[in-house]
Each structure stands twice: as structure tokens, then as C-alpha cells.
């Protein structure tokens, strides 16, 4: 099985990657005659809007039995759920509160998943944030992109993995965890890569670069998955990252001023994928490729190498440093013990 770690680093420029993603690749839609999610339960974070909403609709269209929309705002989640119920009346659509800026909220959500009688077959971890300026999360002190796009994603995955494994029956297909990634991870400057400790440097306000903070947060997920894949058995849970590419109408620039929002809208109108096409990449990471997708970065419906930095000696050292610091950060839930138990 050839995964992203086994592929040679890509030498293609990011400009060519962007051109290929936006204008050359063609969508790969699931064949409903061959793909069925009947009887399965999926969790979609940030599923009330944007790509998460579109991906949830596509999962329901494949016969998903139960959908759990994990949303920061239960009211907005319920508004989205009502539309989904009207389109897929045979499915059960629930709305559960989840604030990815709160460790307590993430732990409560995972506990509810564990107590729920249904097994969790699919987790699409789609929630994310882009901030134009520096913002720290009051509850943790971490910079918001680092917190929401990386640390909280890692925590939720660590907590869900043993639940998904424990609820899986012997004859079931492996459960699936798909992180929503971004091709911008391939272009991240990652200017603080040499810092030790790393997480503390990424939290610093001095010299904060909003674009690099976002890009780097997506690169950190590549590094996390690089290490995680060796600790999770693909027969239990297949874990991957899927990139929806640049899509119009996702409100990614909603934090900017009118000029920034206008420029983002125009750029999206000229170059962006339709949200349903971008969302199909996320669904592709869930329903296609089988166990071959385990530990992989999927871009434009294909298995792609990770960011080239990870394949360098420096990249390996920084990846190991990040992993150790992340496990230290999540020690309050016993992250290392949880991951060791997955191989037991």
C-alpha cells in the first residue's frame, strides 16, 4: 500500500498546483450504485454552512442513516438540519453543540459520542477558521488558527479514535476520519519552524503573519498525520486529510474589511470551485480509496505527497518536536495512553 509518506516529494510549484486544482482536474463523483452509506452514522463538524454543509448533503445522498451536525451555534445548526431533513426525510439528522475553541466543549462532545448507542462510522473534521489579525483564545491562550485548525482538531481525533474502534463490529468496514485540509499547506512559509518550543513561538503576537498562521496550521496537520498513522491500525480506522481546493462562497474572508471581502469574492468568482465540487473532495476522502488512503493527503481526488518540508531532515526533526509538544499539550486527557491503547 503506497501512501503519501511513501511518495517522492513533489517538485511542482504551488502556482502549478493551484492551476491544476482549479482549472484542470475533473470531479470524481461517487457511483451511487457502488457506494452506499446505509446504516452508517457520520459526524460533520462545521456542517451547518459552506463546505461542511455541502459535504453533509452528499453523504446523505449516499444513503447515510444518521448525521450528527457538530456546530458552535445550535440555532444555526438546527436551521441547516431542517433543510437536510426535508431533502433526506429517511435519515436522522441531529445537532450537537461543539465549540472548537473550547477543550471542555470538545471533551463533552466526545463523551456524548461514547454514550450514544449508535457507532460512529465517519467523522469529517471540517471546522476551521481564518483570522485577518492576531486573536488569542481566552480559554487556552493559544493563537486562534493554531487552536482551532490544529490543536483542537488533534484533540477531537484522539478522543474519537478509540470510540470509533470500540464500537466497530468485527465484520464492519474500517471507520473513517477525514480532516479538511488545504493545498496552502504546500506553500506555507512556516517562518517559526526553527523555534523550540514550537507551539509557544506559534502563539506569539510579535511578528504575527495572518496568512502564514493559517497556512502553517494546515501544514501542522500534515505533520500530525505523519506521526498518527503509525499509531492507528487501518483495519480499525482509516485517517486522512482531504483538500477541497479554493472554493467560492465559503466566507473564508468574512473576518476582513469590505475591501478584503470584495477582493476575495472576485478572486473566488474568477478561480474558485463550486462548493459542491470542493465538498466532493472531502466525501472522496471518506468513501473512495479504501485503506489505501490511510495516512494520506488527498488533493483533487488523488493521493498526493505531503508538503515537501516533511521529507527533509529538518522536517523530520520539527515533526517529531511538534508531535511531542502536542502530546504534552493534550496530556490532560492522557493522549499518549489513548493512542497506545489503539494498538492493544
PAMI-683850 format. One line per field, with one value per residue (C-alpha): residue number from 0; residue in one letter; z, y, x. Coordinates in nm, 3 decimals. Layout:
% PAMI-683850
pos: NUM | ...
code: A | ...
z: Z | ...
y: Y | ...
x: X | ...
***
This chain:
% PAMI-683850
pos: 0 | 1 | 2 | 3 | 4 | 5 | 6 | 7 | 8 | 9 | 10 | 11 | 12 | 13 | 14 | 15 | 16 | 17 | 18 | 19 | 20 | 21 | 22 | 23 | 24 | 25 | 26 | 27 | 28 | 29 | 30 | 31 | 32 | 33 | 34 | 35 | 36 | 37 | 38 | 39 | 40 | 41 | 42 | 43 | 44 | 45 | 46 | 47 | 48 | 49 | 50 | 51 | 52 | 53 | 54 | 55 | 56 | 57 | 58 | 59 | 60 | 61 | 62 | 63 | 64 | 65 | 66 | 67 | 68 | 69 | 70 | 71 | 72 | 73 | 74 | 75 | 76 | 77 | 78 | 79 | 80 | 81 | 82 | 83 | 84 | 85 | 86 | 87 | 88 | 89 | 90 | 91 | 92 | 93 | 94 | 95 | 96 | 97 | 98 | 99 | 100 | 101 | 102 | 103 | 104 | 105 | 106 | 107 | 108 | 109 | 110 | 111 | 112 | 113 | 114 | 115 | 116 | 117 | 118 | 119 | 120 | 121 | 122 | 123 | 124 | 125 | 126 | 127 | 128 | 129 | 130 | 131 | 132 | 133 | 134 | 135 | 136 | 137 | 138 | 139 | 140 | 141 | 142 | 143 | 144 | 145 | 146 | 147 | 148 | 149 | 150 | 151 | 152 | 153 | 154 | 155 | 156 | 157 | 158 | 159 | 160 | 161 | 162 | 163 | 164 | 165 | 166 | 167 | 168 | 169 | 170 | 171 | 172 | 173 | 174 | 175 | 176 | 177 | 178 | 179 | 180 | 181 | 182 | 183 | 184 | 185 | 186 | 187 | 188 | 189 | 190 | 191 | 192 | 193 | 194 | 195 | 196 | 197 | 198 | 199 | 200 | 201 | 202 | 203 | 204 | 205 | 206 | 207 | 208 | 209 | 210 | 211 | 212 | 213 | 214 | 215 | 216 | 217 | 218 | 219 | 220 | 221 | 222 | 223 | 224 | 225 | 226 | 227 | 228 | 229 | 230 | 231 | 232 | 233 | 234 | 235 | 236 | 237 | 238 | 239 | 240 | 241 | 242 | 243 | 244 | 245 | 246 | 247 | 248 | 249 | 250 | 251 | 252 | 253 | 254 | 255 | 256 | 257 | 258 | 259 | 260 | 261 | 262 | 263 | 264 | 265 | 266 | 267 | 268 | 269 | 270 | 271 | 272 | 273 | 274 | 275 | 276 | 277 | 278 | 279 | 280 | 281 | 282 | 283 | 284 | 285 | 286 | 287 | 288 | 289 | 290 | 291 | 292 | 293 | 294 | 295 | 296 | 297 | 298 | 299 | 300 | 301 | 302 | 303 | 304 | 305 | 306 | 307 | 308 | 309 | 310 | 311 | 312 | 313 | 314 | 315 | 316 | 317 | 318 | 319 | 320 | 321 | 322 | 323 | 324 | 325 | 326 | 327 | 328 | 329 | 330 | 331 | 332 | 333 | 334 | 335 | 336 | 337 | 338 | 339 | 340 | 341 | 342 | 343
code: X | X | X | X | X | X | X | X | X | X | X | X | X | X | X | X | X | X | X | X | X | X | X | X | X | X | X | X | X | X | X | X | X | X | X | X | X | X | X | X | X | X | X | X | X | X | X | X | X | X | X | X | X | X | X | X | X | X | X | X | X | X | X | X | X | X | X | X | X | X | X | X | X | X | X | X | X | X | X | X | X | X | X | X | X | X | X | X | X | X | X | X | X | X | X | X | X | X | X | X | X | X | X | X | X | X | X | X | X | X | X | X | X | X | X | X | X | X | X | X | X | X | X | X | X | X | X | X | X | X | X | X | X | X | X | X | X | X | X | X | X | X | X | X | X | X | X | X | X | X | X | X | X | X | X | X | X | X | X | X | X | X | X | X | X | X | X | X | X | X | X | X | X | X | X | X | X | X | X | X | X | X | X | X | X | X | X | X | X | X | X | X | X | X | X | X | X | X | X | X | X | X | X | X | X | X | X | X | X | X | X | X | X | X | X | X | X | X | X | X | X | X | X | X | X | X | X | X | X | X | X | X | X | X | X | X | X | X | X | X | X | X | X | X | X | X | X | X | X | X | X | X | X | X | X | X | X | X | X | X | X | X | X | X | X | X | X | X | X | X | X | X | X | X | X | X | X | X | X | X | X | X | X | X | X | X | X | X | X | X | X | X | X | X | X | X | X | X | X | X | X | X | X | X | X | X | X | X | X | X | X | X | X | X | X | X | X | X | X | X | X | X | X | X | X | X | X | X | X | X | X | X | X | X | X | X | X | X | X | X | X | X | X | X
z: 0.000 | -0.118 | 0.092 | 0.094 | 0.315 | 0.058 | -0.240 | -0.350 | -0.254 | -0.518 | -0.713 | -0.876 | -0.791 | -0.591 | -0.885 | -1.099 | -0.819 | -0.792 | -1.171 | -1.187 | -0.895 | -1.011 | -1.388 | -1.500 | -1.259 | -1.308 | -1.020 | -0.924 | -0.803 | -0.609 | -0.803 | -0.602 | -0.739 | -0.585 | -0.276 | 0.000 | 0.349 | 0.454 | 0.826 | 0.895 | 1.126 | 1.042 | 1.244 | 1.047 | 1.232 | 1.097 | 0.895 | 0.909 | 0.639 | 0.349 | 0.254 | 0.563 | 0.470 | 0.109 | 0.220 | 0.464 | 0.185 | -0.031 | 0.250 | 0.300 | -0.074 | -0.043 | 0.199 | 0.531 | 0.813 | 1.084 | 1.065 | 1.365 | 1.284 | 1.532 | 1.543 | 1.765 | 1.721 | 1.783 | 1.628 | 1.300 | 1.312 | 1.353 | 1.059 | 0.841 | 0.982 | 0.888 | 0.524 | 0.531 | 0.682 | 0.407 | 0.142 | 0.313 | 0.526 | 0.573 | 0.761 | 1.122 | 1.147 | 1.492 | 1.604 | 1.884 | 2.023 | 1.965 | 2.011 | 1.865 | 2.067 | 2.391 | 2.520 | 2.761 | 2.474 | 2.274 | 2.570 | 2.631 | 2.265 | 2.263 | 2.582 | 2.416 | 2.116 | 2.351 | 2.535 | 2.215 | 2.127 | 1.758 | 1.642 | 1.477 | 1.130 | 0.982 | 1.127 | 0.889 | 1.088 | 0.876 | 1.121 | 1.076 | 1.099 | 0.920 | 1.102 | 0.940 | 1.257 | 1.573 | 1.803 | 2.109 | 2.253 | 2.609 | 2.748 | 2.633 | 2.544 | 2.207 | 1.880 | 1.724 | 1.399 | 1.593 | 1.840 | 1.611 | 1.299 | 1.471 | 1.846 | 1.876 | 1.564 | 1.712 | 2.045 | 1.887 | 1.671 | 1.967 | 2.164 | 1.878 | 1.755 | 2.047 | 2.046 | 1.677 | 1.720 | 2.023 | 1.854 | 1.533 | 1.493 | 1.362 | 1.019 | 0.971 | 0.728 | 0.896 | 1.036 | 0.867 | 0.998 | 0.736 | 0.818 | 0.587 | 0.466 | 0.231 | -0.053 | 0.109 | 0.345 | 0.048 | 0.026 | 0.397 | 0.485 | 0.834 | 0.945 | 1.304 | 1.215 | 1.396 | 1.729 | 2.034 | 2.189 | 1.871 | 1.997 | 2.221 | 1.924 | 1.710 | 1.985 | 1.987 | 1.883 | 1.783 | 1.411 | 1.358 | 0.991 | 0.947 | 0.616 | 0.743 | 1.062 | 0.858 | 0.609 | 0.888 | 1.084 | 0.780 | 0.749 | 1.115 | 1.032 | 0.770 | 1.038 | 1.289 | 1.044 | 0.952 | 1.312 | 1.383 | 1.101 | 1.273 | 1.583 | 1.422 | 1.251 | 0.913 | 0.986 | 1.267 | 1.145 | 0.820 | 0.878 | 0.601 | 0.501 | 0.202 | 0.032 | -0.123 | -0.308 | -0.333 | -0.341 | -0.386 | -0.144 | 0.171 | 0.371 | 0.446 | 0.431 | 0.650 | 0.912 | 0.669 | 0.587 | 0.291 | 0.050 | 0.154 | 0.133 | -0.208 | -0.339 | -0.204 | -0.367 | -0.703 | -0.685 | -0.593 | -0.877 | -1.126 | -1.000 | -0.729 | -0.748 | -0.676 | -0.310 | -0.402 | -0.612 | -0.328 | -0.086 | -0.314 | -0.236 | 0.132 | 0.054 | -0.174 | 0.123 | 0.308 | 0.051 | -0.201 | -0.195 | 0.087 | 0.328 | 0.070 | 0.193 | 0.547 | 0.650 | 0.315 | 0.187 | -0.085 | -0.333 | -0.635 | -0.574 | -0.579 | -0.321 | -0.315 | -0.130 | 0.190 | 0.199 | 0.079 | 0.407 | 0.587 | 0.378 | 0.475 | 0.778 | 0.929 | 0.859 | 1.038 | 1.343 | 1.353 | 1.302 | 1.598 | 1.809 | 1.717 | 1.799 | 2.143 | 2.221 | 2.103 | 2.323 | 2.615 | 2.541 | 2.535 | 2.834 | 3.035 | 2.853 | 2.854 | 2.479 | 2.475 | 2.668 | 2.443 | 2.131 | 2.281 | 2.356 | 1.987 | 1.915 | 2.209
y: 0.000 | 0.325 | 0.623 | 0.988 | 0.917 | 0.669 | 0.903 | 1.121 | 1.486 | 1.694 | 1.934 | 2.111 | 2.481 | 2.593 | 2.807 | 2.494 | 2.307 | 2.586 | 2.598 | 2.223 | 2.213 | 2.500 | 2.454 | 2.111 | 1.842 | 1.697 | 1.595 | 1.230 | 1.172 | 0.859 | 0.596 | 0.555 | 0.204 | 0.107 | 0.332 | 0.307 | 0.455 | 0.277 | 0.208 | 0.435 | 0.733 | 1.036 | 1.332 | 1.651 | 1.945 | 2.285 | 2.117 | 2.399 | 2.609 | 2.613 | 2.303 | 2.112 | 2.166 | 2.057 | 1.750 | 1.656 | 1.675 | 1.448 | 1.194 | 1.195 | 1.148 | 0.824 | 0.683 | 0.786 | 0.674 | 0.922 | 1.258 | 1.446 | 1.811 | 1.943 | 2.321 | 2.609 | 2.765 | 2.516 | 2.760 | 2.783 | 2.410 | 2.343 | 2.571 | 2.367 | 2.040 | 2.132 | 2.176 | 1.843 | 1.661 | 1.798 | 1.669 | 1.334 | 1.255 | 0.892 | 0.998 | 1.109 | 1.448 | 1.569 | 1.888 | 1.868 | 2.170 | 2.181 | 2.479 | 2.403 | 2.688 | 2.509 | 2.195 | 2.143 | 2.152 | 1.902 | 1.663 | 1.690 | 1.620 | 1.313 | 1.185 | 1.219 | 1.020 | 0.748 | 0.733 | 0.737 | 0.390 | 0.421 | 0.352 | 0.640 | 0.525 | 0.857 | 1.174 | 1.465 | 1.720 | 2.022 | 2.314 | 2.577 | 2.947 | 3.216 | 3.545 | 3.859 | 3.977 | 3.825 | 3.666 | 3.452 | 3.210 | 3.329 | 2.980 | 2.842 | 3.142 | 2.990 | 3.184 | 3.108 | 2.941 | 2.722 | 2.634 | 2.568 | 2.439 | 2.223 | 2.161 | 2.118 | 1.900 | 1.681 | 1.656 | 1.565 | 1.298 | 1.149 | 1.127 | 0.989 | 0.722 | 0.478 | 0.534 | 0.453 | 0.148 | 0.016 | 0.049 | -0.116 | -0.476 | -0.741 | -0.761 | -0.384 | -0.184 | 0.040 | 0.364 | 0.684 | 1.010 | 1.279 | 1.616 | 1.906 | 2.026 | 2.295 | 2.298 | 2.613 | 2.377 | 2.310 | 2.680 | 2.762 | 2.977 | 2.824 | 3.100 | 2.976 | 2.622 | 2.654 | 2.759 | 2.535 | 2.511 | 2.540 | 2.586 | 2.873 | 3.051 | 3.000 | 3.168 | 3.485 | 3.808 | 3.977 | 3.940 | 3.764 | 3.696 | 3.605 | 3.423 | 3.224 | 3.141 | 2.988 | 2.811 | 2.679 | 2.549 | 2.335 | 2.221 | 2.116 | 1.873 | 1.712 | 1.670 | 1.536 | 1.278 | 1.174 | 1.057 | 0.950 | 0.696 | 0.472 | 0.458 | 0.371 | 0.041 | 0.088 | -0.218 | -0.015 | 0.346 | 0.497 | 0.852 | 1.101 | 1.467 | 1.587 | 1.924 | 2.080 | 2.340 | 2.707 | 2.739 | 3.039 | 3.127 | 2.978 | 3.305 | 3.237 | 3.610 | 3.713 | 3.849 | 4.107 | 4.458 | 4.539 | 4.568 | 4.230 | 4.063 | 4.216 | 4.101 | 3.751 | 3.738 | 3.849 | 3.604 | 3.326 | 3.416 | 3.402 | 3.097 | 2.919 | 2.580 | 2.546 | 2.449 | 2.120 | 2.030 | 2.117 | 1.921 | 1.619 | 1.605 | 1.565 | 1.295 | 1.129 | 1.103 | 0.915 | 0.680 | 0.614 | 0.472 | 0.222 | 0.151 | 0.290 | 0.639 | 0.569 | 0.840 | 1.017 | 1.369 | 1.368 | 1.652 | 1.674 | 1.320 | 1.166 | 1.063 | 1.331 | 1.374 | 1.573 | 1.915 | 1.873 | 2.008 | 1.690 | 1.476 | 1.673 | 1.601 | 1.932 | 1.848 | 1.516 | 1.685 | 1.952 | 1.693 | 1.493 | 1.810 | 1.909 | 1.562 | 1.561 | 1.912 | 1.824 | 1.515 | 1.728 | 1.984 | 1.709 | 1.520 | 1.639 | 1.371 | 1.115 | 1.144 | 0.921 | 0.646 | 0.671 | 0.629 | 0.340 | 0.166 | 0.172 | -0.087 | -0.307
x: 0.000 | 0.164 | 0.066 | 0.167 | 0.470 | 0.599 | 0.569 | 0.861 | 0.825 | 0.651 | 0.872 | 0.577 | 0.547 | 0.248 | 0.135 | 0.111 | -0.063 | -0.320 | -0.375 | -0.417 | -0.660 | -0.875 | -0.886 | -0.769 | -0.887 | -1.234 | -1.463 | -1.488 | -1.842 | -1.934 | -2.124 | -2.444 | -2.481 | -2.146 | -2.126 | -2.385 | -2.374 | -2.691 | -2.696 | -2.397 | -2.359 | -2.145 | -2.023 | -1.957 | -1.804 | -1.895 | -2.167 | -2.420 | -2.254 | -2.011 | -1.818 | -1.930 | -2.294 | -2.236 | -2.040 | -2.315 | -2.573 | -2.361 | -2.322 | -2.698 | -2.739 | -2.540 | -2.796 | -2.642 | -2.871 | -2.775 | -2.599 | -2.466 | -2.405 | -2.148 | -2.189 | -2.086 | -2.431 | -2.715 | -2.964 | -2.774 | -2.716 | -3.087 | -3.170 | -2.935 | -3.068 | -3.425 | -3.321 | -3.138 | -3.436 | -3.659 | -3.418 | -3.347 | -3.655 | -3.545 | -3.230 | -3.198 | -3.027 | -2.921 | -2.750 | -2.494 | -2.308 | -1.934 | -1.705 | -1.363 | -1.213 | -1.302 | -1.131 | -1.422 | -1.672 | -1.465 | -1.443 | -1.818 | -1.889 | -1.664 | -1.828 | -2.167 | -2.039 | -1.919 | -2.251 | -2.457 | -2.593 | -2.501 | -2.150 | -1.965 | -1.862 | -1.746 | -1.601 | -1.547 | -1.346 | -1.417 | -1.443 | -1.176 | -1.101 | -0.901 | -0.840 | -0.703 | -0.531 | -0.393 | -0.651 | -0.586 | -0.840 | -0.911 | -0.968 | -0.632 | -0.416 | -0.331 | -0.346 | -0.683 | -0.572 | -0.330 | -0.605 | -0.899 | -0.726 | -0.468 | -0.474 | -0.849 | -0.862 | -0.590 | -0.772 | -1.105 | -0.939 | -0.753 | -1.077 | -1.288 | -1.047 | -1.088 | -1.466 | -1.487 | -1.266 | -1.459 | -1.799 | -1.687 | -1.802 | -1.565 | -1.730 | -1.767 | -1.557 | -1.298 | -1.434 | -1.316 | -1.172 | -1.112 | -0.958 | -1.042 | -0.704 | -0.578 | -0.328 | -0.189 | -0.006 | 0.223 | 0.309 | 0.338 | 0.638 | 0.629 | 0.860 | 0.880 | 0.987 | 1.317 | 1.165 | 1.200 | 0.947 | 0.746 | 0.390 | 0.491 | 0.651 | 0.340 | 0.137 | 0.346 | 0.179 | 0.504 | 0.565 | 0.232 | 0.155 | -0.212 | -0.165 | 0.133 | -0.056 | -0.339 | -0.111 | 0.110 | -0.189 | -0.276 | 0.086 | 0.082 | -0.199 | 0.026 | 0.290 | 0.039 | -0.095 | 0.261 | 0.307 | -0.052 | -0.070 | 0.186 | -0.032 | -0.367 | -0.447 | -0.615 | -0.831 | -0.992 | -0.997 | -0.869 | -0.744 | -0.664 | -0.658 | -0.860 | -0.815 | -1.128 | -0.912 | -1.009 | -1.387 | -1.607 | -1.884 | -1.726 | -1.698 | -1.333 | -1.261 | -1.556 | -1.316 | -1.173 | -1.284 | -1.506 | -1.212 | -1.069 | -1.410 | -1.469 | -1.131 | -1.188 | -1.531 | -1.391 | -1.100 | -1.340 | -1.575 | -1.287 | -1.099 | -1.298 | -1.460 | -1.828 | -1.869 | -2.033 | -1.727 | -1.490 | -1.704 | -1.685 | -1.312 | -1.397 | -1.652 | -1.397 | -1.163 | -1.435 | -1.589 | -1.311 | -0.956 | -1.027 | -0.745 | -0.501 | -0.599 | -0.477 | -0.233 | -0.265 | -0.307 | -0.574 | -0.585 | -0.816 | -0.941 | -0.591 | -0.332 | -0.064 | 0.266 | 0.269 | 0.433 | 0.793 | 0.931 | 0.826 | 1.062 | 1.373 | 1.595 | 1.486 | 1.124 | 1.154 | 1.309 | 1.039 | 0.765 | 0.892 | 0.917 | 0.561 | 0.430 | 0.591 | 0.471 | 0.120 | 0.111 | 0.229 | -0.045 | -0.309 | -0.177 | -0.478 | -0.679 | -0.397 | -0.337 | -0.031 | -0.210 | -0.514 | -0.306 | -0.109 | -0.438 | -0.531 | -0.264 | -0.361
***
